[in-house]
Amino acid sequence: MSKNAAARGTPVGRRVFLGLIGVGAVGVVLGSRAQDWLERIVGPFIAKDGTGLASLLPIGRFRIYTVTGGLPSRSRATYRLRVTGLVDQPLDLGYAEVLALPATTLHRDFQCVTGWRVPDVEWKGVRLAEVLDRAGVRNEARAVRLHSFDGAYTESLTLDQARRNDVLIAYQLEGSPLSDAHGGPVRLYVAPMYGYKSLKWLDRIEVTKEVEAGYWEVRGYDVDGWVGRSNGRDDNAT
């Protein structure tokens, strides 16, 4: 996220900011159990408070950001992943059906456009290409549009980008099921691109004729968000 985009968020007072620093420090001092507690209890509480503070709360090794000021939640029992648009066979998959698809595990960094980076993250999920193949992409299709169940966020990829081996529909992060804070039950992970392309709370994949600018692209971000070789990535590798 750019500095200008961050500036458009909810202002945060000094006392609140210092409090957040203290909350984040708990995880450093007490380890993973404290971070688990932060994620399950403190993170959702702050998000529901309506202050937008979820954008500043560190969860584990990550910083959590939402464009709606809250963390949407959907149970694994009720979750559905739909594939629509220019396909031969529209799909409507439950969480267990997503997990039953051929799984892929990647160890890749997560790079935010603002500069912070989480190295060597373990992601597990199914390749986006696998799901597209099952739906049967029509000849006139050239792109996919991803929709979040937060009701606001969208992203797009070309079909060539979507079919890369390092683009996942992810459901596990570092060995654990994705939490609400990390975009669960299911999210997109686009390894060679900046984090804003890895849409959280994924619930619909729409196959389209052309790339459509997503939430951040219409606000000035690059449509092709390659991290690039300068950050240890080969944006042409598959």
N, C-alpha and C positions, 0 to 999 in steps of 0.2 A: 504494500500500500504506500502511496506517495505521501510526502509530508503535507502537501496541500489537501489531500483527501482526508488525512488524519485530523487536520485542523477543522474540517467540517463537522466533526463529531461533537458529542456532548461535552461542554467544559467540565473540568474536574478540579475541585478545590484542593488547597494545599493539605488540609487535614486528611481528606480522603486519599490523596496520592500517597502520603506517608503511611497511611493505614494499609494500603495495598502493598507497599514495599515490605511492611511487617508480615503481611499474610504470605507473600512469596517467600520470605526468608524462612518461614516455618519448614517448607519443603527442603531447603538447603540444610537446616540444622537436624531435622528429625528423619529425613529420608523418604522412601517411597510410600510408607504408610500414611504419612502426613499429606503427601501429594494426592494419594487416593481419596483421603478425606476432603481435601480442598475441592477436588473435581466433583465428588458426589454431593457435597453439602454446600460449601461456600460459593462455588462457581454458579450453580443454578440460582441460589438466593440473590446474588448480586445482579444477575441478568434479569430476574423477574422484578427487581426493584425499579426498573424502568430508567435508570440513570445512565445507561450505556457503558457502565464500568466493565462489562465483560470484555470490552475491547482492550483493556489494560491488564487483565488478570493473568499471571503466568500459571499454566497448568502443566506440571511435569517439565519437560524441556521446551515446551511451546508457549507462545503467546496467543491467546484466544481472541478472535475478532468476529463480530457479527454485524451485518448491515442493518439489522432491525432493532438492536439494543436488547435482545433477549435470546435465550437458547431454546430453539424449538425442540420438541421431544415427540418421538413416535416409538411405541413399543415394538419389539421384534415380533411379537405375536400378530400385530396388526399391519406391519410394514408391507408395502407393495412397491415393486420396481416395474414401471411400465416402459415399453418401447413402442413408439408410435411414429406416424409420419410416413415417409416413403419406404415402406417395408412390405414384404409379401405376407408376413405373418406377425401381426402385432403381439407383443408379449405382455403378460401380467404375472410377475413372479413374486412369490412370498419370500421371506427372509431365508427359510430353510431351503427353498429351491435355488436361491442365489448361492448358498453355501455348498449345494450339491454339484455345482458346475466345476469344471476342472480348475484347480487352484494354482496360483502363481505367487511366489514369495520374492520380494525385491528388497535389497538393502541399498537405499539411496538417501541422499541428503534432502532436506526440505528447506528451500531458500525463499525468503520473503523479499519482495521488491524493495522494501525499506532498508534491507541490509542484514538483518539478523538471519541466522542460519542454524539449523539443527542437523548435525552430521550423522550419517550412517543409521538412518531410521529403518526399522524392519516393517515392511508393509505386506499384507497378505490379502488376496482377493482373486477375482476372475478378470482376465483380460477383457477390456471393452470390445476388442475385436471378436472375441468368442461369442459375446451376446449379440453383436451385430450380425454375425454369420448365422446364428440361430433364427434371427428375425427375417433374414433374407433382404439385403439392401437392394433397392431397385437401381436400374442403370442410370437414371437421371439424377440420383442423389450425389451430392458433393460434400456434405458437411453433417455434423450433428450439433444439436442445441441441447444443453443440459439444464434441467430445472431443479431447483431446490424447494423442499416443502416448507421453507421459511416464508414463502409467498412473495419474495422479492428478488432473489439472486438467480442469475442465469449466466451461462458461459457457452462458448462454441469452440469447436475444433473442426478442421478439415477432416475428410475421411482418411486421408493419408496419415494425419497426426493421430486420429482416433485408433487406427489399426496398429500403431507401434506396439512393440512388445513390452515397453515400459510405461504403458498407460493402463491403469487398473480401475476396476470398480472394487474398491477396498472395503473390507469389513473387519479387519484386525490391524491394530497398531502396536508394535513392539510386544507381540504375543498375547494381547488382550483384545476382546471385542471392542469396537469403537464406541466411545461414550458419546453422550449428547454434545459435550464441549468440543470434541474432536470431529463432529460431523456425522455421528452414527444415527441409525444402525449401519448405513452404507453411504460412502462418499466416493468422489472421484479422486484419483491421484495421478497427476501428469508429471512424471519424474523429471523431464528435461526443461520444464517451464516453471516460472515463478508461482508462488503459492496461490495467487488469486485465480489461477486457472484450475486449481484442484478443488472443484466445487464441493461444499459440504451439504449434508442432508439431502442427498440425491434421491429423487423419486420418479423422474421421468427423463427418458432419452428420446429426443425427437429427431428423426432423420430428415434433413432438409436439402433443398436444391443449392443453397449457398450459405456461406458463413454469415451469421447474424451477430452483430455486436452485442456483447454481454453487459452485465451491470456496470463493471468498471470501464469497459471499452467506451461506452457512450459518455463516460466522464474523463476520457483522455488517455486511458491506458492502451498499450499496444495490444492488438488482436493476437499477434504471434508473440507470446511472452517467453521466448527462449531465454534461459539463464546464460548459456554460452560457454565457450571453452575457458574464458577468463576466470570462471568460477569452478573449474574442474569438471565441466560437462562437455560432452560432444553432442551438439544439438542435432547432428545428422545421424547419430548412432541408433541402431535398432536392437 
